[in-house]
Amino acid sequence: MICPECAAINDDQAEVCFTCGRSLASVSKGSLIAGRYEVMRPLGKGGMGMVYQAHDRMLDETVAIKVLRSEFVDTPEMAQRFRSEIKLARRVTHRNVCRIHEYGEDSSGLRYISMEYVQGADLRELARERGGFLPAEEAYDLAAQAADGLQAIHEVGIIHRDLKTTNIMRDSRGVVRLMDFGIAKVETDHATSAGLTSAGQVMGTPEYMSPEQCTGAKLDARSDIYALGIVIYEMFTGTVPFRGDTPVATLFRHMQDPVPFDSAPAARIPRPAVPVLGRALAKERADRYQSAAELAEALRRAAQQSVSGGWTFESPTTPMRTPVATGSHPVSPPRDRRASTRLDIFVNLVLRRVGTGGTVLQEERTIAENVGRGGARVLTTMGTLVPGDIVQIEEIGGSFKTRAEVRGRYVGHDGIRRLNLKFLDRQAPDYLVHVDTD
């Protein structure tokens, strides 16, 4: 059987593509899922699978059906955990959150989530319709509504983990709806927040990930507050604040770079919104708003101050405007290929510089861009390490650890320092080794 997504050849009995993970069950116009949902048209592709508009024959209404990729429910334990999280998501009935109906499996083995069908446009589409960014009054309103929705899912213990402009819709009545929170992480007291991923994984969209999410640390509601801060910055300016030449470079910018309030696009941000964004985008989560409700209140105060202070989007002090074509339609910004992708990095490490007496002199959480049998290339902020130094590395969420010798150091074109390490005590296990495709 040939996969319609990547054209890979699979066994005729296969349920999913071995190469890309797409379900090989036939889903096309008129297909009937679970004997109930008649597929009408595709709506889009997300991190978990394809989404379709469908007609629910039982209730005679239009719904959205997400057909799941196999890896999210490929074992009984994963399926049970997934059902538990969907059950929790169904408890959210807030006006600013898309309603989740059910998780099911039909007789062909196809697994799906049925959801409320929201007719409208996502925030990125809205911005493109207006030339790349939103008027201040509209951006304030949409951001406050999104914060209200976040508060609702946080109150039942759900962390979204992948909030971005394409996951926030505005319906035909002007009401904001948070989407795709059904795949989010249920907040627990466990030492990991891997959720439906393996231990130590980083999952999300690089441009919207909090510093702690970049390193695979335990997440909480404040990670979503950071992501919403990115969304708000993008609505005001037409661009995200942190973007590197590679996904890994983007992660390090989140961890290291200050918010670029002095950039030309940032001049579009109303002055009362600057301190609000500064706090939402704090590197340390203790310095952020401690709840989405706090952020919503701050946004509404800033909106009032913007009006009372005479700051308007059309102010002549705004230095940049989107170019307009000779016709009546504004020029759409170029499509950002990476903004809709998901990053899944599975090699997260702790790097330690140790003194001669065994004292830890410096420590940081970092990411390995490439791991081979006998060594790795890792990113670092440590400027004191030189070739010949001995360091310790330890896998986050795993058992691999070893001493390593620094064989080389350099700064890439993205401005990030890298170390080439040679493992001294043991070779890397099979599950960590992958091939560098640079």
HUKAKA-V440747 format. One record per residue. N is the residue number from 1. RES is the residue in one small letter. NEAR is the number of other C-alpha atoms within 10 Angstrom. Layout:
BEGIN
N&RES&NEAR / N&RES&NEAR
END
This chain:
BEGIN
1&m&15 / 2&i&13 / 3&c&19 / 4&p&13 / 5&e&13 / 6&c&12 / 7&a&12 / 8&a&13 / 9&i&13 / 10&n&16 / 11&d&11 / 12&d&9 / 13&q&8 / 14&a&12 / 15&e&19 / 16&v&21 / 17&c&24 / 18&f&15 / 19&t&13 / 20&c&13 / 21&g&18 / 22&r&22 / 23&s&24 / 24&l&21 / 25&a&15 / 26&s&13 / 27&v&18 / 28&s&13 / 29&k&14 / 30&g&13 / 31&s&15 / 32&l&19 / 33&i&23 / 34&a&16 / 35&g&12 / 36&r&16 / 37&y&24 / 38&e&23 / 39&v&23 / 40&m&18 / 41&r&15 / 42&p&17 / 43&l&14 / 44&g&11 / 45&k&13 / 46&g&18 / 47&g&17 / 48&m&18 / 49&g&18 / 50&m&19 / 51&v&22 / 52&y&24 / 53&q&24 / 54&a&27 / 55&h&20 / 56&d&20 / 57&r&13 / 58&m&9 / 59&l&10 / 60&d&10 / 61&e&12 / 62&t&19 / 63&v&22 / 64&a&25 / 65&i&29 / 66&k&25 / 67&v&25 / 68&l&23 / 69&r&23 / 70&s&19 / 71&e&15 / 72&f&17 / 73&v&17 / 74&d&10 / 75&t&11 / 76&p&9 / 77&e&10 / 78&m&16 / 79&a&17 / 80&q&12 / 81&r&17 / 82&f&21 / 83&r&17 / 84&s&13 / 85&e&22 / 86&i&21 / 87&k&16 / 88&l&17 / 89&a&24 / 90&r&16 / 91&r&14 / 92&v&20 / 93&t&14 / 94&h&16 / 95&r&15 / 96&n&25 / 97&v&25 / 98&c&25 / 99&r&24 / 100&i&24 / 101&h&18 / 102&e&15 / 103&y&22 / 104&g&15 / 105&e&14 / 106&d&13 / 107&s&9 / 108&s&11 / 109&g&14 / 110&l&21 / 111&r&22 / 112&y&21 / 113&i&19 / 114&s&22 / 115&m&23 / 116&e&17 / 117&y&18 / 118&v&19 / 119&q&11 / 120&g&17 / 121&a&17 / 122&d&20 / 123&l&25 / 124&r&21 / 125&e&18 / 126&l&18 / 127&a&23 / 128&r&18 / 129&e&16 / 130&r&15 / 131&g&19 / 132&g&24 / 133&f&26 / 134&l&25 / 135&p&17 / 136&a&23 / 137&e&16 / 138&e&12 / 139&a&22 / 140&y&24 / 141&d&17 / 142&l&23 / 143&a&24 / 144&a&23 / 145&q&23 / 146&a&27 / 147&a&25 / 148&d&25 / 149&g&26 / 150&l&29 / 151&q&25 / 152&a&21 / 153&i&27 / 154&h&21 / 155&e&13 / 156&v&14 / 157&g&18 / 158&i&25 / 159&i&26 / 160&h&26 / 161&r&26 / 162&d&26 / 163&l&28 / 164&k&27 / 165&t&24 / 166&t&19 / 167&n&17 / 168&i&25 / 169&m&27 / 170&r&22 / 171&d&16 / 172&s&11 / 173&r&8 / 174&g&12 / 175&v&16 / 176&v&29 / 177&r&25 / 178&l&28 / 179&m&25 / 180&d&22 / 181&f&23 / 182&g&24 / 183&i&21 / 184&a&20 / 185&k&22 / 186&v&25 / 187&e&19 / 188&t&14 / 189&d&8 / 190&h&8 / 191&a&10 / 192&t&18 / 193&s&25 / 194&a&20 / 195&g&20 / 196&l&20 / 197&t&16 / 198&s&14 / 199&a&17 / 200&g&22 / 201&q&25 / 202&v&25 / 203&m&23 / 204&g&23 / 205&t&23 / 206&p&29 / 207&e&26 / 208&y&30 / 209&m&29 / 210&s&29 / 211&p&22 / 212&e&21 / 213&q&24 / 214&c&28 / 215&t&25 / 216&g&26 / 217&a&20 / 218&k&17 / 219&l&22 / 220&d&23 / 221&a&23 / 222&r&24 / 223&s&27 / 224&d&28 / 225&i&30 / 226&y&27 / 227&a&24 / 228&l&29 / 229&g&27 / 230&i&26 / 231&v&28 / 232&i&28 / 233&y&28 / 234&e&25 / 235&m&28 / 236&f&27 / 237&t&25 / 238&g&22 / 239&t&18 / 240&v&19 / 241&p&25 / 242&f&21 / 243&r&20 / 244&g&17 / 245&d&10 / 246&t&11 / 247&p&18 / 248&v&20 / 249&a&20 / 250&t&22 / 251&l&25 / 252&f&25 / 253&r&22 / 254&h&26 / 255&m&20 / 256&q&13 / 257&d&12 / 258&p&14 / 259&v&19 / 260&p&13 / 261&f&16 / 262&d&8 / 263&s&11 / 264&a&12 / 265&p&22 / 266&a&23 / 267&a&17 / 268&r&27 / 269&i&23 / 270&p&22 / 271&r&15 / 272&p&19 / 273&a&22 / 274&v&16 / 275&p&12 / 276&v&19 / 277&l&23 / 278&g&19 / 279&r&19 / 280&a&27 / 281&l&28 / 282&a&21 / 283&k&20 / 284&e&15 / 285&r&21 / 286&a&10 / 287&d&13 / 288&r&21 / 289&y&21 / 290&q&14 / 291&s&17 / 292&a&27 / 293&a&18 / 294&e&15 / 295&l&25 / 296&a&24 / 297&e&14 / 298&a&18 / 299&l&24 / 300&r&17 / 301&r&15 / 302&a&20 / 303&a&23 / 304&q&13 / 305&q&16 / 306&s&19 / 307&v&14 / 308&s&10 / 309&g&11 / 310&g&9 / 311&w&17 / 312&t&18 / 313&f&17 / 314&e&11 / 315&s&11 / 316&p&8 / 317&t&11 / 318&t&16 / 319&p&11 / 320&m&13 / 321&r&13 / 322&t&14 / 323&p&12 / 324&v&12 / 325&a&10 / 326&t&8 / 327&g&7 / 328&s&7 / 329&h&11 / 330&p&16 / 331&v&17 / 332&s&17 / 333&p&16 / 334&p&8 / 335&r&9 / 336&d&8 / 337&r&7 / 338&r&14 / 339&a&16 / 340&s&19 / 341&t&15 / 342&r&18 / 343&l&19 / 344&d&13 / 345&i&19 / 346&f&22 / 347&v&26 / 348&n&26 / 349&l&25 / 350&v&16 / 351&l&24 / 352&r&20 / 353&r&19 / 354&v&16 / 355&g&12 / 356&t&8 / 357&g&6 / 358&g&8 / 359&t&10 / 360&v&13 / 361&l&10 / 362&q&13 / 363&e&16 / 364&e&15 / 365&r&21 / 366&t&22 / 367&i&25 / 368&a&21 / 369&e&18 / 370&n&18 / 371&v&19 / 372&g&18 / 373&r&15 / 374&g&16 / 375&g&21 / 376&a&20 / 377&r&20 / 378&v&21 / 379&l&25 / 380&t&20 / 381&t&15 / 382&m&16 / 383&g&8 / 384&t&8 / 385&l&16 / 386&v&15 / 387&p&13 / 388&g&12 / 389&d&15 / 390&i&21 / 391&v&23 / 392&q&19 / 393&i&22 / 394&e&17 / 395&e&21 / 396&i&23 / 397&g&19 / 398&g&14 / 399&s&8 / 400&f&15 / 401&k&19 / 402&t&16 / 403&r&18 / 404&a&23 / 405&e&19 / 406&v&21 / 407&r&15 / 408&g&16 / 409&r&19 / 410&y&13 / 411&v&12 / 412&g&11 / 413&h&9 / 414&d&14 / 415&g&13 / 416&i&17 / 417&r&16 / 418&r&19 / 419&l&22 / 420&n&19 / 421&l&25 / 422&k&23 / 423&f&22 / 424&l&15 / 425&d&11 / 426&r&15 / 427&q&16 / 428&a&18 / 429&p&13 / 430&d&9 / 431&y&8 / 432&l&16 / 433&v&17 / 434&h&13 / 435&v&9 / 436&d&10 / 437&t&5 / 438&d&4
END
